[in-house]
Amino acid sequence: MVEAEKLWEKLKKLIRKSVEEVIFETFFQNVKAVNIVENTLFLSCNSKVIKKNVENYKAEMEEILELVTDEKMEIKIDVKKQKKEIKQPEMKIFPTKEMEKTKIQKEKPKNTGLNPKHRLDNFVVGENSRLAYNACLAVVNNPKPVYNPLFIFGSSGLGKTHLMQAVGNEILRKDPEKRVYYSTSEEFANEFFKVLNSGRIQNFRDIFRNLDVLLLDDIQFFEKVFGRGEGTVEEEFFHTFNKLQELGKQIIMISDKSPKEIKNLSKRLESRFLSGLTVEIQRPGFETRMMILKNIAKNQDIEIGDDILEYISDAVVSNVRELEGILTNLNARAKLLNEPITIEQVQEMLSHNIKRERSKITAQKVIEMISSHYGISVADMKSKKRQKKIVKSRQIAMFILKNNAELDLSLTAIGGLFGGKDHSTVISSIRKVEKSKKEDIVFKKEVEDLNRKIFKM
């Protein structure tokens, strides 16, 4: 038993590097070692869902076990039988109006998840967001859903969350009894797994399926947990969505991607997402950026000239979040140094931002060139695939990126370029390339030639 536990802990540490954090915490952490019998590691868990998801990595785990133990080992996972509770007979009590009211109150979420600072009157409307804003106004001003679902998408930092939460706050201002709830899709998934493992799934359904308005953020996160069959987040979300839509309750969703771009989204869910109104928020134009900057400066009580705001508005075209970050940094510096904000300070700050952005682009080009050299797709290099050719190209790419002074990338930044690999994985890859270069002259020449080809003057 002790040996089985030690081996399982060692295996978990290694497998953690190759699975999503949410998958590891939800499934692998809820599996326990039972015993080792004749080269078989027996594990146990509390539900079929956990067993099914962990077994998706069975071949990979058995491969790791063979490397760790120098023996071919098998993994078997059993689901514990839950003890049935003996229920005492209960007296039937016919519900009164007061009891029904109490029941509804119990089903309401403890909190709405909304930030009261997000309001419709402090959302800056531009040509890039007018359609989305007008759709939200229609939702607020009509007692019955007019666009259901309302799906808003666009790049990060354009104010999608502000707008959606503003709708929730306005609905509650008009009718405080409305059951409105804001959640990210990651929070929805985590809560589902938590109640599933503790046997409180009905509580989860009582809350989500009795809402008047469901506001769901970062829908693109569902790519990580959808496509796993029955008894999963996708199945639960599908039935929650259907129930709310059938009851005529409002659903608003926002995402960095349009429904058609979200991976692992089943056809039945994609068709439901597209059954209402889908609206894109685009990057703000110059005039809108100026309005946003002036609004931020006013709200944060920042003393700054219009000429400087115009310069920032002209130079930064990406998103609202970056505009706010620049103003906040300039304001902090002005207060700490007790000096006014100048155009020179802005130019210096923006030049650093541009330099960092160029580094990102150059790093991406390095990956693309190595991908082309070895005939491997960039997607495979960034994936968790462990085929020898893919692993080799990935390790060489990490080595070249780290050893280029111009890029000046940290281990964490390099890991991020390869799908969020841990910094320890990057260190290990670099050391393996260094070792191979010392032991193999042909390999050393191959890496050096490739490096010269990429960074030729």
N, C-alpha and C positions, 0 to 999 in steps of 0.2 A: 504493500500500500504506500509506504513512504517513498520507495523507489519510483513508483508510478507517478506520484505527485511531483517529485523532483523532475522527472523526464517531461511531464506535461508542462510544467512551468518553463523549462528550457525551450520546449517546442513553441509555446505561446510567445516568448520573447522574439523568436526568430520569425514566426509567421506574422507577427504584428507589423513588421516592416513591409509586408507585401499585400496587406489588406487595408481597406478604408477604416479610419478610426471609429466611425459609427458602427460598422459591421463588427469590428473587434470587440468594442465595449458591449454591444447588444447581444452578440451570440457567443463568441469565444470565452468571454468572462463569466458566462453562465453555464459553462461546462466543467465538470469535475472529473478527476482521475479516479478510477476504481481499483484497477489491478493490472499487473502484467502477467500473462499466462502464455507460455510457448510462443514467444515472439509476437504476441498480440497485445496492444495497449487498449484496455477497455475504459471507455469514458461514459459518463451519464449526464443527462440534462432533464429539464422539467417539461419540455414541450416538443412536439413534432416539428414546429416551425424552426426552433433552434437547431434541432438535429439536421433538418434538411439544408439549412444555410451553412452549417459547419461542414457537412459532407460535400458541399461544392468544392472544398479545398482539400479533400481527402488525399488525392493523388500527390499534391504538392507537399502535404504534411508527411506522408509516408516516405517521400523522397528525402525530406529533411531528416527524418528519423534514421534513415539508412546512413546518411552522412555523419550524424551525431554518434550513432551506436556501432557503426561498421557492420551492422546486420540488417537483413531485409525484415522489416516489421510491418504489421498490419494494424489498422485502427478500426475499432468497432465502437459505435455509439448507441447506447440504449436510452429509451425514455422511461423515467421513473413513473411508476403507477401512483397516482394521487389517491390518498385515502379519502373515501367518501364520508362526508359528515352525516350523522344521523339527525334528521330534523325532527324536532318535537312538533306535534300537531298544533296549529294556530287557530285562534278564534277568528271568524270572519267579521271584519268591521267595515260597514258601508261608509265610503268616504263622504265627508261633508264638504261644503264650499271652502271652508277655512283650510281643511286638510289638502284639498286640491291646490290651493294657493301656495301652501307650504311646500308641496311637492315641486311645483314649478320653480320656486325660489331656490330649492336645493339643486335643481338641475342647471341653474344659471352659473356661468363661470365665476370663480371667486374674484377675478379681475378681468378687465377687458383686454389688457395687453397694449392699450393705446397710450401714446404720448400726447398729453393735453396741449403741448406746444404746437403740434401740427394742426393748423386750421386752414379752411378754404380762403379766409381773408388775408392770410400772410403767405399764400402760395403765389409766386410770380408767374403770371400767364403770358406766354409768348406764342408765336406762330408754331413753334415746335411742339407745344403742349396744349393748344387751344381745343382740339378735338377731344382729347382725353379729359380735359377739365370740364367741358360742356357735357360729356357723357356722365361724369361724376355728379354734376349739378342735377341732371335728369334723374339719377338714382335717388338723390337726396330729396328732390321736390315731388316725387311720385310715391304714393303710399304702396302701390303694387310694383314689383320689379318690371322695368321696361327693357333692360338689357341684362339677360341672365343666362350664362355668366357674363360679367364684364372682365375682359382679359386685357391688361395693359402691359406692354413690353417695351424694352429699350435698353441701351447700355447702362452700366452702373453709374450712379451719381447724378442722375438727371431729375431726381425729385419724385420718383414713382411711389416710394414708401410714404413720403410726406402727403402726397395727394390721396392715397388710399386711406391712411389713418385720419386725414381731415374729413373724409366722408363718414367714417365711423363716429368721430367726435360730433359732427353736425347732426347725424341721425339721433344720437343719444341726447343732444341738446334739445332737439324737438320733442323727443319721447324717451325719458329716462328709463321707462319700463322695458324698452326694447332689449333683446338679448343679442348684443353685438360682441364679437370676439375676433381679435387680431392674433395671428400666429405665423411664424415662419414654417415652411414645409419641413425643415429639419426638426423643429420643436414638435410638430405634429407627429412625425415619425418616431422620435425618441419617446414621446408620451405613450404612443401606441405600444411600442415594445415593452415599456415599463409596466403598463397595466396588463399586457398579455402574459408576462412572466409572473405577475403576482395574482393573476386570476380575477382582475377587476375590470375586465373589458366592457362590461355593461355600463359602468360608471362613465367611461370614456364616451360610449355611444349616447348615453343620456345627455351629456353636455353638448357634443358636436351636432347631434341630429335634432336637437330642439332649439337651435339658434334661429334668430330672425335674420341676422347678417353674419356671414362668415367672410373674413378678410384674410387671404392666404398669400404670404410673401415668399419670394425666392423659389418659385415653382421649379426652376431648373435643378434644384437640389434633388428632386425626385429621380433624376437620372441614376443616382447612386443606389437607390433601393427598390426601384420598380423592375418589373420583368422577372419576378421570382416565384410566380404561381400563386396558388390559393393560400389563404391564411396569412397574407402579407399586408404591408402598408398599402400597396396598390389596390388590393381587394377591399380593404376597409375604407379607403378614400373614395373608391368608386361607389360603394353603397351609401356613404355619407353624402356625397355629391348628388346622387340620384334622389335620396330622401328629401334633401333640402329643396331641390328643383321641383319635385312633385308637389311639395307643400307650398310652393310659390315664395320661397325665401330667397333673399338676395345673396349671391356669391360674387365676390370680386377677387381676382387673382392677378398678381404681377410677377414678371419674370424678366431675366436678361435676354431671353430668347423667345421667338414666336412659337406657338404650339407645334408647328411642323418641324421645328429645329430641335425639339427636346428629345433626346435619345431614350429608348426603352419605354416610350409612351405607347400603350396599346391603341389600336384603331378605335376601340369603343370610347376611350377617354379622349383621344384627339378629336373625335367627332363632337363630343359633348363640349369640349373647350371652345370649339369653333361654332357652336350652335347659337351663341349670343353675339356680343360685339367684341371684336378684337381691334385694339387701337395701339399704335406705336407712338412713343414719345421720342423725338429726335434730339440731336444736339442743338442747344440754343444758338440763335444768330447773335450778331454783334449787339443790336439794340436790347435784346432780351438779357444778354450777359451784363450789359450796363445796368439794367433795371435790377437784376439779381444782386450785383455788387453794391448798388446804392441801398438796397433793402437790408443787406447784411451789415453794412457800415452803420446804418441807422439803428438797427436792433442791438448791435454791440457797442454803440456809442464810440465809433472810431472816427477820429479827425483825419480826413484824407481828401485831397483835392480831386476835382473831376478829371483833370488832365492825367493824373496817375491812374484813376479808375479806367479811363479810356485806353491807356497803355496796356493795362492788365487784360481788359476785355478784348483788345486786338491780338494779344500774344497767346492767351489761353483759350482754346476752343473746345477742349475735351468735355468737361462736365462741371456741374454746379458744386460738387464736393471739393474739387480742386480749387475753384474760385474762393470758396469759403476758407479752405486751408491756408491759402496765400494771405488773405486778409487777416486771419487770426494770428498767423506768424508775424506779419508786419506790425500788427497792433501790440503783440507781446514784446517784440524787440523795442518798439518805441517807448513803451512804458518802463521796461527794465533799464534802458539806457537814458531815459528822460530826454529824448530828442524827437523831432518831428519825422514823419514818414517822407522819404525823398524818392525821386525817380531813380536815383543811382542804386538805392537799396533794392528796389523792385527789379531792376535790371540784373543785379548780382544774384538775387534769389532765383529768377527765371532762368538764368544761364546755367545754374546748378541743376535745375529741373530738366533742362534740355540735354545736358551732359548725361544725366542718369537715363533719360529716355533713349539716347543714342546707344548707350551700353546695352540696353535690353534688345534693341534691334540688331546690333552686331552679334550678340550672343545667339539670337535666333538664326542669323545667317550661318554662324559656325555649325549649329546643329543641322541645318538644311544641307550644307556642303558635305558634312560627314555622312549624313543620310544618303546623299546622292553617290558618294564615293563607294560605299559598301552595298548599295542597292537595297537599302532598308528604308521603309517609310518612317517619317518623323513620328507618326502616331505610334508605331511599334517601339521606337526608341523611348518614347515617353510612357509606354505602357508597363505592365508588370510581367510581361513575357520573359521567359528565362532561357530561350533558345540560345545556343552558344554564339551564333553570329550577331544576334541582337545585343546580347550582354557585352560582347567585345566592343561593338561600335559605341554603345552607351558609355562604357568605361573610358574609352579613348576620348570621347567628346567631353566628359567631365574633367579629364586630365588636362586637355588643351585649354578649356575654359578657365580653369583655376590657374594655369601657368602663364596666362597672358596678363601682363601688368596694366595694359590699357583698359581692359574690361573691369579690373579691380572688383571681381565678384566674390561675395562671401560663400562659404559652403552651403549655407541655408538658401541663398539666392540661386545657386546652381541646382540644388535639390528641387527648388520650386519650378525651374525650367523643365524638369523631367517628371512632371505630374505630382509634385509635392513629396519627392523622396527625402528621407531623413538625412541630416548632415553626416551621420555615422556611415550611411550607405555611400555617400560621396567620398568620404575619407578612405573607406575600404576600396572603392573603385580606383582612386588615384594611386594608392599603395600597390595594387595589383599591376597597374600599368608600369609603375616605376620598377617593380621587381622583374617584370617580363623584359623590360628594356635592358636591364643589367645582364639577364641570362640569355637573351636572344638578340644577336646583332641584326638579323633580318627584320625582326619586329621593331627594333630601335630605329632603323632607317625608315621603315614604313611610317612610323608616328612622326618623325622629324620632317620627312618629305611632305606629309599631309599638313603639318603645321605651317610649313613654308608656303605651301600652295594657298592656304586660307588667308594668311597674313602677309602675302607678298606686297611689296611697296609699289 
